[in-house]
Amino acid sequence: MKVLLTGAAGQLGQALLAARPAEVEMIATSRSGGAGMMALDLGDSSACRAAVLEHRPHWVINAGAYTAVDRAEGEPELAHAVNAGAPVAFARALAETGGRLLQLSTDFVFDGTQGSPYRPEQPVNPLGVYGASKAAGETAAQQLLPAQSLCILRTSWVYGPVGNNFVRTMLRLHRERAASGQPLLVVADQVGCPTATPGLAQACWAAAMQGTGGIHHWCDAGAASWYDFAVAIGEIGTAAGLLPQAADVRPITTTDYPTPAQRPSYSLLDCITTRIALGLDAQHWRKALTEVLQMHKEMGAGE
Ligand SMILES: NC(=O)c1ccc[n+]([C@@H]2O[C@H](COP(=O)([O-])OP(=O)(O)OC[C@H]3O[C@@H](n4cnc5c(N)ncnc54)[C@H](OP(=O)(O)O)[C@@H]3O)[C@@H](O)[C@H]2O)c1
């Protein structure tokens, strides 16, 4: 099976490369190429189309994205070009070649006002530019590809052992604040679910290998606020020997920490139908966090 992967240098892309099934012939792409990767700018629709027509992959796994949620508010054209333009170009080309698209998407397509987990078939209503651009990519791809040729996999609060993410930032802040005696203030009124890249990559590969179509949700199990997540990073990071001690984490509200992009306050995704469809169980997020922090330690990458 031939797979064209975008965003191969990103968090999920790296986990997908690490977990690549032996039978997969991989064409890994990143924005600038190098390190065995082909250069592919997701903002260039012609280049996305040409890559599909040249390589004729069975699947495009579109893990690349404009993921800077706050910056997107000031760069809506670029966010839409990458997050909607690329899936449109891939979908159009794949409709011609007979290939399939695995489009990664996000809990930010929902407004977070429902108060119970969002099911895959529920209507989207994004709050900000990033969520709107991802939702536009989903919708357009659905119009261009038959259901069995398109798998939309939404996830949330992604982190892994490499890349920029909340866990790496919190490890640094725990270390700095514990040393200075300053508290670490973290938002406690946004609830979602942290999702580790190794499990998410496993779900992506299961979907590709099984030829899964439709809209799906994959997150680790359980729920957390950013405050809960930060406390757990301190506790587990200390127990793992990554931190000399945890900082004093204190809860604050979203209004205490204004950001350019409005975020959904409750963006849990209902993943049950996806777990059944893929035949995979998700780990509780604390267990997945423990494993990722162990990977940090083994890589000597605690910051
Ligand atoms: N991170 C999250 O919390 C989260 C939550 C829900 C869903 N998702 C979705 O999950 C997927 C994987 O996310 P991730 O966490 O792995 O993101 P990531 O670490 O930010 O990786 C995204 C990759 O896309 C690349 N990229 C951005 N613009 C590009 C362009 N114009 N051309 C080529 N490559 C470009 C980035 O390259 P540069 O580094 O050069 O910019 C980066 O390597 C994305 O579809 C994202 O929308 C993420």
The ligand as an SDF file (V2000), in Angstrom:
LIG
                    3D

 48 52  0  0  0  0  0  0  0  0999 V2000
   -1.9760   19.9170   17.9060 N   0  0  0  0  0  0  0  0  0  0  0  0
   -3.2100   19.7540   18.3790 C   0  0  0  0  0  0  0  0  0  0  0  0
   -3.4940   19.9940   19.5680 O   0  0  0  0  0  0  0  0  0  0  0  0
   -4.3000   19.2420   17.4770 C   0  0  0  0  0  0  0  0  0  0  0  0
   -5.5900   19.0840   18.0060 C   0  0  0  0  0  0  0  0  0  0  0  0
   -6.6020   18.5950   17.1680 C   0  0  0  0  0  0  0  0  0  0  0  0
   -6.3350   18.2790   15.8540 C   0  0  0  0  0  0  0  0  0  0  0  0
   -5.0780   18.4670   15.3760 N   0  0  0  0  0  0  0  0  0  0  0  0
   -4.8330   18.1380   13.9650 C   0  0  0  0  0  0  0  0  0  0  0  0
   -3.9790   17.0060   13.9460 O   0  0  0  0  0  0  0  0  0  0  0  0
   -3.0960   17.1040   12.8110 C   0  0  0  0  0  0  0  0  0  0  0  0
   -1.6630   16.9200   13.2870 C   0  0  0  0  0  0  0  0  0  0  0  0
   -1.3560   17.9770   14.1870 O   0  0  0  0  0  0  0  0  0  0  0  0
    0.0610   18.0870   14.8800 P   0  0  0  0  0  0  0  0  0  0  0  0
   -0.1730   18.3160   16.3170 O   0  0  0  0  0  0  0  0  0  0  0  0
    0.9510   16.9790   14.4330 O   0  0  0  0  0  0  0  0  0  0  0  0
    0.5440   19.4620   14.2340 O   0  0  0  0  0  0  0  0  0  0  0  0
    2.0200   20.0740   14.1390 P   0  0  0  0  0  0  0  0  0  0  0  0
    2.9420   19.3860   15.0720 O   0  0  0  0  0  0  0  0  0  0  0  0
    1.8310   21.5480   14.2130 O   0  0  0  0  0  0  0  0  0  0  0  0
    2.4500   19.6460   12.6720 O   0  0  0  0  0  0  0  0  0  0  0  0
    1.8510   20.2250   11.5640 C   0  0  0  0  0  0  0  0  0  0  0  0
    2.8570   20.1580   10.4520 C   0  0  0  0  0  0  0  0  0  0  0  0
    2.2690   20.7780    9.3040 O   0  0  0  0  0  0  0  0  0  0  0  0
    3.2820   21.5290    8.6910 C   0  0  0  0  0  0  0  0  0  0  0  0
    2.8010   22.6250    7.8620 N   0  0  0  0  0  0  0  0  0  0  0  0
    2.1810   23.7540    8.2450 C   0  0  0  0  0  0  0  0  0  0  0  0
    1.9690   24.5440    7.1730 N   0  0  0  0  0  0  0  0  0  0  0  0
    2.4670   23.8630    6.1050 C   0  0  0  0  0  0  0  0  0  0  0  0
    2.5560   24.1550    4.7240 C   0  0  0  0  0  0  0  0  0  0  0  0
    2.0810   25.2900    4.2020 N   0  0  0  0  0  0  0  0  0  0  0  0
    3.1300   23.2450    3.9130 N   0  0  0  0  0  0  0  0  0  0  0  0
    3.6270   22.0940    4.4010 C   0  0  0  0  0  0  0  0  0  0  0  0
    3.5820   21.7680    5.7090 N   0  0  0  0  0  0  0  0  0  0  0  0
    3.0030   22.6500    6.5380 C   0  0  0  0  0  0  0  0  0  0  0  0
    4.1030   22.0890    9.8250 C   0  0  0  0  0  0  0  0  0  0  0  0
    5.3560   22.4550    9.3520 O   0  0  0  0  0  0  0  0  0  0  0  0
    6.1220   23.7110   10.0040 P   0  0  0  0  0  0  0  0  0  0  0  0
    6.5930   23.2060   11.3390 O   0  0  0  0  0  0  0  0  0  0  0  0
    7.1880   23.9860    8.9980 O   0  0  0  0  0  0  0  0  0  0  0  0
    5.1020   24.8080   10.1320 O   0  0  0  0  0  0  0  0  0  0  0  0
    4.1480   20.9030   10.7810 C   0  0  0  0  0  0  0  0  0  0  0  0
    5.2550   20.0600   10.5290 O   0  0  0  0  0  0  0  0  0  0  0  0
   -3.4100   18.4390   12.1380 C   0  0  0  0  0  0  0  0  0  0  0  0
   -4.2860   18.2030   11.0780 O   0  0  0  0  0  0  0  0  0  0  0  0
   -4.1130   19.2380   13.2060 C   0  0  0  0  0  0  0  0  0  0  0  0
   -5.0170   20.1680   12.6430 O   0  0  0  0  0  0  0  0  0  0  0  0
   -4.0520   18.9280   16.1480 C   0  0  0  0  0  0  0  0  0  0  0  0
  1  2  1  0
  2  3  2  0
  2  4  1  0
  4  5  1  0
  4 48  2  0
  5  6  2  0
  6  7  1  0
  7  8  2  0
  8  9  1  0
  8 48  1  0
  9 10  1  0
  9 46  1  0
 10 11  1  0
 11 12  1  0
 11 44  1  0
 12 13  1  0
 13 14  1  0
 14 15  2  0
 14 16  1  0
 14 17  1  0
 17 18  1  0
 18 19  2  0
 18 20  1  0
 18 21  1  0
 21 22  1  0
 22 23  1  0
 23 24  1  0
 23 42  1  0
 24 25  1  0
 25 26  1  0
 25 36  1  0
 26 27  1  0
 26 35  1  0
 27 28  2  0
 28 29  1  0
 29 30  1  0
 29 35  2  0
 30 31  1  0
 30 32  2  0
 32 33  1  0
 33 34  2  0
 34 35  1  0
 36 37  1  0
 36 42  1  0
 37 38  1  0
 38 39  2  0
 38 40  1  0
 38 41  1  0
 42 43  1  0
 44 45  1  0
 44 46  1  0
 46 47  1  0
M  CHG  2   8   1  16  -1
M  END
$$$$
